């Protein structure tokens, strides 16, 4: 006889054994064993709704010994998700640094609380369910934990539905970095026909009919088997409601009331909601529709499965649903405990209680903003502003200002400009110069990032005018800092810019605004670098330190961006790599999505220069998806993607270059124009358009782009030398410099300009190894002009068919590498220079995506590449 438990076959079981989940349980057990030694693990448990994720983790947790502490929480499908709701659930009823920090909502305190909670000797399982509904702040904490897993005795279990990921950008970012030995993906598939047959035994159902009806979904299967046989149910909803119909009216009323609450609730609150008669839920609990859980002394009640809750809720009329939500709202407000603002807003919306929306949505927005949940803050502010007619003018302008800044932090620049302009218009009428000055500062920043440089300058000037009418030192500091910054970004150089920024820094210090002091140091560093004073890097590092210490997150993000820009242009790429790594971690943990993407684009720029084109292209592809409102970032995205298209010989390269030049001119960006000019020169060299190249070169020489852009002009000059057939005196030294920087393509350009057969042949091999076919063909033609009789062959068909794109020559060298030969040995074997072998080996490692020659054999085997045959 089958073992029912409240109408459920243990979720998806026959007897007491989970069907077809043995492998997943084994993976979870091994992960716990590793975690308990201090080598933490994270399991991403994914599957469609009803596939048995909760049943699986429940069974696993039952097997965990008492020496392991279990913390569990869940994300919920509220109108606006609760900030850090899953972590608050996990710490309910607990004391300690994390529980205390969660009450404060201070980001730094919460991160410190995570360290204190999980870095100790206690072995912990942290179960967070339904992370596809997680807010940004929760995702940030998960990212923080993932980066530290190998230090802690922690096993993280995260359940999610893959079908819901397309709408969750923050979660997609988390999953993109959730890689490595510490992270495992555990997928749950629907039950096989054999498993369905096992469950259907003795039920009267034909297994094939049941499998066809349910698709093997465990929840659907068990619901169908538990429901009375009254015709064929058309859906999960039909099955659930058929079961509910057999309860008494009072029990049905209980289910309907609880169905409007998309989460578990405290049993005390549930009792109040049911008029003090919690026992009315007994029948529904016995049927398996409801479950009562106890965690750390706290008791909660909820539907056993979200699909069942939604089925019951969907059966309610609109009027009844509103009344039931109003009852929940009233009960929560009358409760002795402080209800979560996001819950109040959810039920106010569902009840149509506009007065309560106006009362709680703004506060919920500010709470979400403080926690770093920018998207959730935006939704709350937008909700409140829909009812602006019921708010005071002061409340509306405060909301607009907060809304504008959250849009900016979330990277929605054009929307931020629109909202910022509305705030300015209202404040001009109100006559509050301090607030108006602050609004102009915000608007200026948003306009600049939206690509409107003239508008940003005008708003910054207006901010200074308004602040000058007030006694507020803070407003004056903000205004003069923004004015100085926009001036630098718009092209103000030299002593004028330095004097403005030093004055702004002095006012910021006097006003005790460390965030503004950090920003003035930041752009002072940029200005000094632009005039050739490399002491500017010291100011940039100082800006980063001041902003970080002050917990000025936005200023810290900007410090990482500008430091990345300067290090890239100055070709200090090893230091840049470290800054990018720490910058990405910081901006991800503090939900600074616009800043994060800026840093990601700099990483892609570096990858392009170092020949890792596929990795760069993946960043560009992701940026096109995530930057729905890219603003000024669009220029960086387009211009470096254009350079990659040029180098790879893409047919769209010329059209993309025209777009980049147009965008750079619109944004009045000298650096953008110079980057576009260099890419244009490269395209002209590849396609032999010398007249167009001369025009582009003349335009570049007319630009005022500062000392920091000298490396850009040096690149442009080398391309013109190639186009004009001029041999530079320093080609060898320049090639060696690019070699030290691992910039193979740039090294090859220098070698190709040498006018000598040997270096030019090396250039050909580098271009061919990179897959730069146009450049390789261009160099072949140059070799003919140099009188080289035996030219290197073009890429053969077998090269294109090779899984890693290895040429036959590279495959032979890879065989020798795998056999343990050094580059010097290989050079002797093939009668070529060691330097040529160096280039071949570098190309092989790049194409195989391995970092060391000792991994060549295994990677080739994984790709199905034979390293046994010596090509003829």
C-alpha positions in Angstrom: 0.0 0.0 0.0 1.3 3.5 -0.9 2.4 5.7 2.0 0.3 8.9 2.0 1.2 11.7 4.3 -1.6 14.2 4.4 -2.6 13.4 0.9 1.0 13.7 -0.4 3.3 10.9 -1.4 6.1 12.7 0.5 6.2 15.1 -2.5 7.3 12.4 -5.0 7.8 9.2 -3.1 6.7 5.7 -2.9 6.9 4.4 0.7 9.5 6.5 2.4 12.0 6.7 -0.6 12.2 9.7 -2.9 11.9 8.5 -6.4 14.6 9.3 -8.9 16.4 11.7 -6.5 19.1 9.4 -5.2 21.8 11.1 -7.2 20.8 14.6 -6.0 20.8 13.4 -2.3 24.2 11.9 -2.8 25.5 15.2 -4.2 24.0 17.1 -1.3 25.6 14.7 1.2 29.0 15.0 -0.3 28.7 18.8 -0.4 27.8 18.8 3.3 30.8 16.6 4.1 33.1 19.1 2.3 31.5 22.1 4.0 31.9 20.7 7.5 35.7 20.6 7.0 35.7 24.4 6.4 35.6 24.1 2.6 32.1 25.6 1.9 29.8 24.6 -0.8 26.8 26.1 -2.7 24.1 23.9 -4.4 21.8 25.6 -6.9 18.8 23.3 -7.0 16.7 24.2 -10.0 13.5 22.8 -11.5 10.0 23.8 -12.6 7.3 24.6 -10.1 6.1 21.4 -8.5 9.1 19.3 -9.5 10.0 18.5 -5.9 12.6 21.0 -4.8 11.1 21.5 -1.4 10.6 17.7 -0.9 14.2 17.1 -1.8 15.7 19.7 0.6 13.2 18.6 3.4 14.4 15.0 3.1 18.1 16.2 3.1 17.6 18.4 6.2 16.0 15.5 8.0 19.2 13.6 7.5 21.4 16.3 8.9 22.7 15.6 12.4 22.1 17.8 15.4 25.7 19.1 15.3 24.8 21.1 12.1 22.9 24.3 12.5 20.1 24.7 9.9 18.9 28.2 8.9 16.1 28.5 6.4 14.3 31.3 4.7 12.3 31.9 1.6 11.8 34.6 -0.9 8.2 35.5 -1.8 6.1 36.7 -4.6 4.9 40.0 -3.1 3.8 43.0 -5.1 7.3 44.3 -4.3 9.7 41.8 -2.8 10.8 42.3 0.8 14.4 43.6 1.2 16.5 40.8 2.6 13.3 38.9 3.4 14.8 35.4 3.1 17.7 36.3 5.4 15.3 37.8 7.9 13.3 34.6 7.9 16.4 32.5 8.4 17.4 34.6 11.4 14.0 34.8 13.0 14.1 34.1 16.7 17.9 34.3 16.8 20.3 36.7 18.4 23.8 37.6 17.3 25.5 40.0 15.0 23.7 39.1 11.8 20.2 39.2 13.3 21.1 42.6 14.9 22.5 43.9 11.7 19.5 42.9 9.7 17.3 45.0 12.0 19.5 48.0 11.3 19.4 47.6 7.5 23.0 49.0 7.4 24.8 47.4 4.5 28.3 47.4 6.0 26.9 46.1 9.3 25.1 43.3 7.5 28.3 42.2 5.6 30.2 42.2 8.9 27.4 40.2 10.4 27.7 37.6 7.7 31.4 37.3 8.5 30.7 36.9 12.2 27.8 34.4 11.7 29.5 32.0 9.3 33.2 32.3 9.8 33.2 30.6 13.2 33.5 26.9 14.0 29.8 26.1 13.8 28.8 24.0 10.8 25.8 25.6 9.1 23.3 24.8 6.4 21.7 27.9 4.9 18.6 27.0 2.9 17.0 29.8 0.9 14.0 28.8 -1.2 12.6 30.4 -4.3 15.6 32.7 -5.0 14.0 33.5 -8.4 11.9 36.0 -6.3 14.9 37.4 -4.4 15.4 41.2 -4.1 18.7 42.8 -5.1 20.0 43.1 -1.6 19.5 39.4 -1.0 21.3 38.7 -4.3 24.2 40.9 -3.1 24.5 39.0 0.1 24.5 35.7 -1.7 27.3 37.0 -4.0 29.2 38.1 -0.9 28.9 34.6 0.6 29.8 32.8 -2.7 33.1 34.7 -2.8 34.0 33.5 0.7 32.7 30.0 0.7 36.1 28.3 0.7 36.8 29.9 4.1 33.7 28.8 6.0 32.0 25.6 7.2 28.9 26.6 5.3 26.6 24.7 2.9 24.3 27.0 0.9 21.2 25.4 -0.6 19.4 27.7 -3.1 16.3 26.6 -4.9 15.0 28.4 -8.0 12.9 28.0 -11.1 14.9 28.4 -14.3 11.8 29.6 -16.2 11.6 32.7 -14.1 15.2 33.9 -14.6 14.6 36.0 -17.7 12.8 38.7 -15.6 15.5 38.7 -12.9 18.5 40.6 -14.0 20.3 40.6 -10.6 19.9 36.8 -10.3 21.3 36.3 -13.8 24.3 38.3 -12.7 24.7 36.1 -9.6 24.4 32.9 -11.6 27.0 34.2 -14.1 29.6 34.4 -11.3 28.4 31.2 -9.5 31.1 29.0 -10.9 34.1 27.1 -9.6 34.6 24.0 -7.5 32.5 25.3 -4.6 29.3 25.7 -6.7 27.3 22.8 -8.0 24.1 22.9 -10.1 21.5 20.3 -9.1 18.7 20.0 -11.7 15.5 18.2 -11.0 13.6 16.7 -14.0 10.0 15.5 -14.1 9.4 11.9 -13.1 10.0 9.2 -15.7 7.2 7.0 -16.9 8.5 4.2 -14.7 8.3 6.4 -11.6 4.8 7.6 -12.5 3.8 3.9 -12.9 5.2 3.1 -9.4 3.1 6.0 -7.9 0.0 5.0 -9.8 0.0 1.4 -8.7 -3.4 0.5 -7.1 -4.9 3.9 -7.8 -7.1 3.0 -10.8 -5.2 5.3 -13.1 -3.5 3.9 -16.2 0.2 5.0 -15.9 0.4 6.3 -19.4 -2.7 8.4 -19.0 -1.4 9.8 -15.7 2.0 10.5 -17.2 0.5 12.2 -20.3 -1.8 14.3 -18.1 0.8 15.5 -15.6 3.9 15.5 -17.7 5.6 13.7 -14.8 5.4 16.8 -12.6 5.5 15.3 -9.0 3.2 17.8 -7.4 0.6 17.4 -10.2 0.9 13.6 -10.0 0.3 13.4 -6.3 -2.5 15.9 -6.4 -4.3 13.9 -9.1 -3.8 10.7 -7.2 -5.1 12.3 -4.0 -8.1 13.9 -5.6 -11.4 12.0 -6.0 -12.0 10.4 -9.5 -14.6 12.7 -10.9 -13.7 12.9 -14.6 -10.4 14.0 -16.0 -9.0 17.2 -14.4 -7.9 19.7 -16.9 -5.3 21.5 -14.8 -3.5 21.6 -11.4 -6.1 24.2 -10.4 -8.9 21.8 -11.1 -7.2 19.1 -9.1 -6.5 21.3 -6.1 -10.0 22.8 -6.0 -11.6 19.3 -6.3 -9.7 18.4 -3.1 -10.7 21.6 -1.4 -14.3 21.1 -2.2 -14.4 18.0 0.1 -13.6 20.1 3.2 -16.2 21.7 5.5 -17.1 25.4 4.8 -15.1 26.7 7.8 -12.0 24.9 6.6 -12.5 26.2 3.0 -12.8 29.7 4.4 -9.5 29.3 6.3 -7.8 28.2 3.0 -9.3 31.1 1.1 -8.1 33.6 3.8 -4.6 32.2 3.9 -4.4 31.9 0.1 -4.0 35.7 -0.3 -0.8 35.6 1.7 2.1 34.6 -0.6 4.4 33.5 2.2 4.4 31.8 5.6 3.1 33.9 8.5 3.5 33.6 12.2 0.9 31.3 13.8 0.0 34.1 16.3 -0.9 36.4 13.4 -2.8 33.6 11.7 -4.7 33.0 14.9 -5.6 36.7 15.1 -6.6 36.6 11.4 -8.9 33.6 12.1 -10.6 35.2 15.1 -8.5 33.4 17.6 -9.5 30.0 16.2 -6.3 28.6 14.7 -7.7 25.1 15.2 -9.9 25.8 12.2 -6.8 25.1 10.1 -6.6 21.5 11.4 -8.6 19.8 8.6 -6.6 21.6 5.9 -3.4 20.6 7.6 -4.5 17.0 7.8 -5.4 17.0 4.1 -1.8 18.2 3.4 -2.8 21.6 2.1 -1.2 23.5 5.0 2.0 22.9 6.9 3.1 24.3 10.3 6.8 24.7 10.8 8.9 25.5 13.8 12.3 27.2 13.5 14.3 28.5 16.4 11.2 28.6 18.6 9.1 30.5 16.0 6.0 28.8 14.6 4.7 29.6 11.1 1.9 28.4 8.9 1.7 28.3 5.1 0.4 26.4 2.1 2.6 23.3 1.6 3.0 24.3 -2.0 2.8 27.6 -3.9 0.9 26.0 -6.8 -1.9 25.0 -4.4 -2.0 28.5 -2.9 -2.3 30.1 -6.3 -5.0 27.6 -7.3 -7.2 28.6 -4.3 -6.5 32.3 -4.7 -7.4 32.2 -8.3 -10.9 30.8 -7.4 -11.8 33.9 -5.4 -13.9 36.7 -6.9 -12.2 40.1 -7.2 -14.4 41.5 -4.4 -13.7 38.6 -2.0 -10.0 38.8 -2.7 -10.0 42.5 -1.8 -11.9 41.9 1.4 -9.6 39.1 2.5 -6.5 41.2 1.8 -8.1 44.1 3.7 -8.6 41.7 6.7 -4.9 40.7 6.5 -3.9 44.4 6.4 -6.0 45.3 9.4 -4.8 42.4 11.4 -1.2 43.1 10.7 -1.6 46.8 11.7 -3.4 45.7 15.0 -0.6 43.2 15.7 1.7 43.7 18.7 4.7 43.0 16.5 6.0 45.5 13.9 5.0 44.2 10.4 7.3 44.4 7.5 6.6 47.4 5.3 6.8 45.4 2.1 4.0 43.1 3.4 1.8 46.0 4.3 2.3 47.6 0.9 1.5 44.3 -0.8 -1.8 43.8 1.0 -2.7 47.5 0.7 -2.3 47.2 -3.1 -4.3 44.0 -3.3 -7.0 45.5 -1.1 -7.1 48.8 -3.1 -6.4 50.7 0.2 -5.0 53.9 -1.3 -4.6 55.6 2.0 -2.4 52.8 3.3 -0.4 52.7 0.0 0.3 56.4 0.5 1.2 55.8 4.1 3.6 52.8 3.7 5.0 52.8 0.1 7.4 55.8 0.6 8.8 54.3 3.8 9.1 50.9 2.1 11.0 52.6 -0.7 13.4 54.3 1.6 14.0 51.1 3.5 14.7 49.2 0.2 17.0 51.9 -1.0 19.0 51.8 2.3 19.3 48.0 1.9 20.6 48.4 -1.6 17.5 46.9 -3.3 17.2 49.6 -6.0 14.6 47.9 -8.2 12.4 47.3 -5.2 12.9 51.0 -4.1 11.9 52.1 -7.5 8.7 50.1 -7.5 7.7 51.5 -4.1 8.4 55.1 -5.2 6.5 54.6 -8.4 3.6 53.2 -6.6 3.4 56.1 -4.2 3.8 58.7 -7.0 0.8 57.2 -8.8 -1.2 58.8 -6.0 0.8 62.1 -5.9 -2.5 64.0 -5.8 -3.1 62.8 -2.3 0.4 63.8 -1.1 1.7 67.2 0.0 4.0 69.1 -2.4 6.9 68.5 0.0 6.2 64.7 0.0 6.1 64.6 -3.8 9.3 66.5 -4.3 11.1 64.3 -1.7 9.8 61.2 -3.5 10.8 62.5 -6.9 14.3 63.3 -5.7 14.7 59.8 -4.1 13.2 58.2 -7.2 15.6 60.1 -9.5 18.7 58.9 -7.6 17.5 55.3 -7.4 17.0 55.4 -11.2 20.5 56.7 -11.6 22.0 54.0 -9.3 20.1 51.3 -11.2 21.5 52.7 -14.5 18.2 54.0 -15.9 19.6 57.4 -17.0 17.0 58.8 -19.3 14.3 58.1 -16.9 16.3 59.6 -14.1 16.7 62.8 -16.2 12.9 63.0 -16.7 12.1 62.5 -13.0 15.0 64.9 -12.0 13.6 67.6 -14.3 10.1 67.2 -12.7 11.7 67.5 -9.2 13.5 70.7 -10.3 10.3 72.3 -11.7 8.3 71.6 -8.5 11.2 72.9 -6.3 11.5 76.1 -8.4 7.8 76.8 -7.6 8.3 76.0 -3.9 11.3 78.4 -3.6 13.5 76.1 -1.5 17.0 77.0 -2.7 18.8 74.3 -0.7 16.6 71.5 -2.0 16.7 73.0 -5.5 20.5 73.2 -5.5 20.6 69.5 -4.5 18.1 68.6 -7.2 20.2 70.4 -9.8 23.3 68.5 -8.7 21.5 65.2 -9.1 20.1 66.2 -12.5 23.5 67.3 -13.7 25.0 63.9 -12.9 22.1 62.1 -14.6 22.2 64.3 -17.7 26.0 63.7 -18.1 25.5 59.9 -18.0 22.6 60.2 -20.3 25.0 61.8 -22.9 23.7 65.4 -22.5 27.0 67.2 -21.7 25.6 70.7 -22.4 22.6 70.0 -20.1 24.8 68.7 -17.4 27.0 71.9 -17.5 23.9 74.1 -17.3 22.4 72.2 -14.4 25.7 72.3 -12.5 25.9 76.1 -13.0 22.3 76.5 -11.8 23.2 74.4 -8.7 26.1 76.7 -7.8 23.8 79.8 -8.3 21.1 78.3 -6.0 23.5 77.1 -3.4 25.1 80.5 -3.3 21.8 81.9 -2.1 21.8 79.7 1.0 23.9 79.4 4.2 24.2 75.6 3.6 27.8 74.7 3.4 26.8 71.1 2.4 24.7 72.4 -0.5 27.5 74.7 -1.6 30.1 71.8 -1.5 27.8 69.5 -3.5 27.3 72.2 -6.1 30.9 73.3 -6.6 32.0 69.7 -6.7 29.6 68.8 -9.4 30.4 71.9 -11.4 34.2 71.1 -11.2 33.6 67.5 -12.2 31.4 68.3 -15.2 34.0 70.9 -16.3 36.7 68.2 -16.3 34.5 65.7 -18.2 33.6 68.4 -20.7 37.2 69.2 -21.5 38.4 71.9 -19.0 42.1 71.2 -18.4 45.2 72.3 -16.7 45.5 74.9 -14.0 41.9 76.0 -14.3 40.5 72.6 -13.6 43.0 71.9 -10.8 42.2 75.2 -9.1 38.4 74.4 -9.2 38.8 70.9 -7.8 41.1 72.0 -5.0 38.6 74.7 -4.0 35.8 72.1 -4.2 37.8 69.7 -2.0 38.4 72.5 0.6 34.7 73.3 0.8 33.8 69.6 1.1 36.2 69.2 4.0 34.8 72.3 5.7 31.3 70.9 5.2 32.4 67.5 6.6 31.2 65.8 3.4 33.7 62.9 2.9 31.8 61.7 -0.1 32.3 65.0 -1.9 35.9 65.2 -0.8 36.5 61.7 -2.3 34.9 62.9 -5.6 37.0 66.0 -5.8 40.1 63.9 -5.2 39.0 61.5 -7.9 38.7 64.1 -10.6 41.8 65.9 -9.5 43.6 62.7 -10.1 42.0 62.4 -13.5 43.0 66.0 -14.4 46.6 65.5 -13.3 46.9 62.3 -15.3 45.5 64.2 -18.3 48.3 66.7 -18.2 51.0 64.1 -17.7 51.5 64.3 -13.9 51.3 60.7 -12.8 50.9 61.8 -9.2 47.3 61.8 -10.3 47.2 58.1 -9.7 48.0 58.7 -6.1 45.0 61.0 -5.8 42.8 58.4 -7.5 43.9 55.8 -4.9 43.4 58.3 -2.1 39.9 59.0 -3.4 39.1 55.3 -3.3 40.3 55.0 0.2 38.4 58.1 1.5 35.2 57.0 -0.2 35.4 53.4 1.1 36.1 54.5 4.6 33.2 56.9 4.5 30.9 54.1 3.2 30.1 56.5 0.3 29.2 53.7 -2.1 28.5 55.7 -5.2 31.7 57.7 -4.8 33.6 54.5 -4.3 32.1 53.1 -7.5 33.2 56.1 -9.4 36.7 55.9 -8.0 37.0 52.3 -9.3 35.7 53.4 -12.8 38.1 56.4 -13.2 41.1 54.5 -11.8 40.3 51.8 -14.3 40.2 54.3 -17.2 43.5 55.9 -16.3 45.3 52.6 -15.8 44.0 51.3 -19.1 45.1 54.4 -21.0 48.4 54.5 -19.3 48.9 50.8 -20.2 49.4 49.7 -16.5 47.4 46.6 -17.1 48.6 44.3 -14.3 47.5 46.9 -11.8 44.3 47.4 -13.8 43.5 43.7 -13.6 43.6 43.9 -9.8 41.4 47.1 -9.7 38.9 45.5 -12.0 38.6 42.4 -9.8 38.1 44.4 -6.6 35.9 46.9 -8.3 33.5 44.3 -9.7 33.3 42.7 -6.3 32.5 46.0 -4.6 29.9 47.2 -7.1 28.2 43.9 -7.2 27.9 43.7 -3.4 26.5 47.2 -3.2 24.1 46.8 -6.2 25.8 49.6 -8.2 24.8 48.2 -11.5 25.7 51.1 -13.7 29.2 51.3 -12.1 29.6 47.5 -12.4 28.9 47.5 -16.1 31.4 50.3 -16.6 34.0 48.2 -15.0 32.9 45.2 -16.9 33.4 47.1 -20.1 36.9 48.0 -19.1 37.6 44.4 -18.5 36.3 43.6 -22.0 38.5 46.4 -23.4 41.5 44.7 -21.8 40.5 41.3 -23.1 40.3 42.6 -26.6 43.8 44.0 -26.4 45.1 40.7 -25.0 43.5 38.7 -27.7 40.8 37.0 -25.6 38.1 38.0 -28.1 35.5 35.4 -27.3 35.5 36.4 -23.6 35.2 40.1 -24.6 32.4 39.4 -27.0 30.4 37.6 -24.2 30.7 40.7 -22.1 29.5 42.9 -24.9 26.6 40.6 -25.6 25.5 40.6 -22.0 25.9 44.4 -21.9 23.6 44.8 -24.9 20.9 42.8 -22.9 21.4 44.5 -19.5 22.0 48.1 -20.6 18.4 48.8 -21.6 19.2 52.5 -21.0 23.0 52.8 -21.5 23.4 56.5 -21.9 27.1 57.5 -22.0 28.1 53.9 -21.4 26.8 53.2 -24.9 29.8 54.9 -26.3 32.3 52.7 -24.5 30.3 49.6 -25.4 30.0 50.5 -29.1 33.6 51.8 -29.6 35.4 48.7 -28.2 32.9 46.3 -29.7 33.6 48.1 -33.0 37.4 47.6 -32.6 36.7 43.9 -32.0 34.6 43.7 -35.1 37.3 45.4 -37.1 40.0 43.0 -35.9 37.9 39.9 -36.5 36.9 41.1 -40.0 33.2 41.3 -39.3 31.2 42.7 -42.2 29.3 45.1 -39.9 32.6 46.8 -38.7 32.4 49.8 -41.0 28.8 50.6 -40.1 29.5 50.3 -36.4 32.5 52.7 -36.7 30.2 55.3 -38.3 27.8 54.9 -35.4 30.7 55.2 -32.9 32.0 58.4 -34.5 28.5 59.9 -34.4 27.9 59.0 -30.8 31.3 60.3 -29.7 30.6 63.6 -31.4 27.1 63.9 -29.9 28.5 63.3 -26.4 31.4 65.7 -27.0 33.9 63.1 -25.8 37.5 63.7 -27.0 38.6 60.4 -25.7 35.7 58.7 -27.5 36.5 60.4 -30.7 40.1 59.4 -30.4 39.3 55.7 -29.8 36.9 55.8 -32.8 39.7 57.4 -34.9 42.2 54.6 -34.0 39.7 51.9 -34.8 39.0 53.7 -38.1 42.7 53.8 -38.9 42.9 50.0 -38.2 40.0 49.4 -40.6 41.6 51.6 -43.2 44.9 49.6 -43.0 43.0 46.3 -43.3 41.0 47.5 -46.3 43.7 49.7 -47.9 41.8 53.0 -47.7 44.7 55.4 -47.4 42.9 58.6 -48.2 40.2 58.0 -45.5 43.1 57.1 -43.1 44.8 60.4 -43.8 41.6 62.3 -43.0 41.1 60.3 -39.7 44.7 61.0 -38.8 44.3 64.7 -39.3 41.2 64.8 -37.1 43.1 63.0 -34.4 45.9 65.5 -34.4 43.5 68.3 -34.1 42.0 66.9 -30.8 42.9 68.1 -27.4 42.9 64.9 -25.4 45.5 65.4 -22.8 48.8 63.7 -21.9 47.1 60.5 -20.7 45.9 59.9 -24.3 49.5 60.0 -25.7 49.4 56.1 -25.9 46.3 56.5 -28.0 48.2 58.8 -30.4 51.1 56.4 -30.4 48.9 53.6 -31.6 47.4 55.8 -34.3 50.9 56.8 -35.5 51.9 53.2 -35.8 48.9 52.4 -37.9 49.6 55.4 -40.2 53.2 54.1 -40.6 51.8 50.8 -41.7 49.4 52.5 -44.1 52.1 54.8 -45.6 54.8 52.0 -45.6 57.0 53.9 -43.2 59.4 51.8 -41.0 59.6 53.4 -37.5 62.9 53.4 -35.7 61.6 52.0 -32.5 59.5 49.1 -33.8 61.5 46.5 -32.0 61.3 48.2 -28.6 57.6 48.8 -29.1 57.0 45.2 -30.0 58.8 44.1 -26.9 56.7 46.5 -24.8 53.4 45.0 -26.2 54.9 41.5 -25.7 55.4 42.2 -22.0 51.8 43.4 -21.8 50.5 40.2 -23.5 49.0 42.4 -26.2 49.7 40.0 -29.1 47.8 41.9 -31.8 49.5 45.2 -31.0 52.9 43.4 -31.0 52.1 42.0 -34.4 51.3 45.4 -35.7 54.8 46.6 -34.6 56.5 43.5 -36.1 54.6 44.1 -39.4 55.9 47.6 -39.6 59.5 46.5 -39.4 60.1 46.1 -43.1 62.0 42.9 -42.4 61.0 39.4 -43.5 61.6 37.6 -40.2 59.6 39.9 -37.9 56.9 40.3 -40.5 56.6 36.5 -40.7 56.2 36.4 -36.9 53.5 39.0 -37.3 51.7 36.7 -39.7 51.8 33.8 -37.3 50.4 36.0 -34.4 47.5 37.3 -36.6 46.7 33.8 -37.8 46.8 32.4 -34.3 44.4 35.1 -33.1 42.0 34.4 -36.0 42.6 37.8 -37.4 42.3 36.6 -41.0 42.1 40.1 -42.6 45.3 41.2 -40.9 47.0 37.9 -41.7 46.2 38.3 -45.4 47.4 41.9 -45.3 50.7 40.8 -43.9 51.0 38.0 -46.5 50.8 40.7 -49.2 53.5 42.7 -47.4 55.7 39.6 -47.3 55.3 39.2 -51.1 56.5 42.8 -51.4 59.5 42.0 -49.2 60.4 39.2 -51.7 59.6 36.3 -49.5 59.3 33.3 -51.9 57.7 30.7 -49.6 54.7 32.3 -48.0 52.8 30.9 -45.0 49.7 29.2 -46.0 46.2 30.6 -45.3 44.0 28.9 -42.9 43.2 25.4 -44.2 39.8 23.8 -44.1 40.9 21.4 -41.4 41.8 24.4 -39.2 38.2 25.7 -39.5 36.9 22.2 -38.7 39.2 21.9 -35.6 37.1 22.2 -32.4 39.5 24.8 -31.0 40.5 26.4 -34.4 44.0 25.0 -34.2 46.0 25.0 -37.4 47.8 21.8 -38.4 51.0 23.5 -37.4 49.6 24.4 -34.0 48.2 20.9 -33.6 51.7 19.5 -34.2 53.2 21.9 -31.7 50.5 21.1 -29.2 51.5 17.5 -29.5 55.1 18.4 -28.7 54.0 20.5 -25.8 51.9 17.7 -24.4 55.0 15.5 -24.8 56.9 17.7 -22.4 59.2 19.6 -24.8 60.2 23.1 -24.0 59.8 26.0 -26.5 63.6 25.8 -27.2 63.4 22.1 -27.9 60.4 22.7 -30.3 62.3 25.5 -32.1 65.2 23.1 -32.7 62.9 20.4 -33.8 61.0 22.6 -36.3 64.0 24.8 -37.3 62.3 28.0 -36.4 63.1 30.8 -33.9 62.1 30.4 -30.2 60.1 33.5 -30.5 58.0 32.0 -33.3 57.3 29.0 -31.1 56.4 31.3 -28.2 53.7 32.9 -30.3 52.4 29.5 -31.4 52.2 28.2 -27.9 50.5 31.4 -26.7 47.9 30.9 -29.5 47.4 27.3 -28.5 46.8 28.1 -24.9 44.4 30.9 -25.9 42.4 28.7 -28.3 42.2 25.8 -25.8 41.2 28.3 -23.0 43.9 26.9 -20.6 46.3 28.9 -18.6 49.2 26.5 -18.5 50.9 24.1 -20.9 50.5 21.2 -18.5 46.7 21.4 -19.2 47.1 21.1 -23.0 46.8 17.4 -23.3 43.7 17.1 -21.1 41.9 20.0 -22.7 42.6 18.6 -26.2 41.3 15.2 -25.1 38.1 16.9 -23.7 37.6 18.6 -27.1 38.2 15.5 -29.1 41.4 16.8 -30.6 44.0 14.1 -31.4 47.6 15.0 -30.5 49.0 11.7 -31.8 49.7 12.4 -35.4 52.5 14.4 -36.8 51.1 16.3 -39.9 52.9 15.9 -43.1 
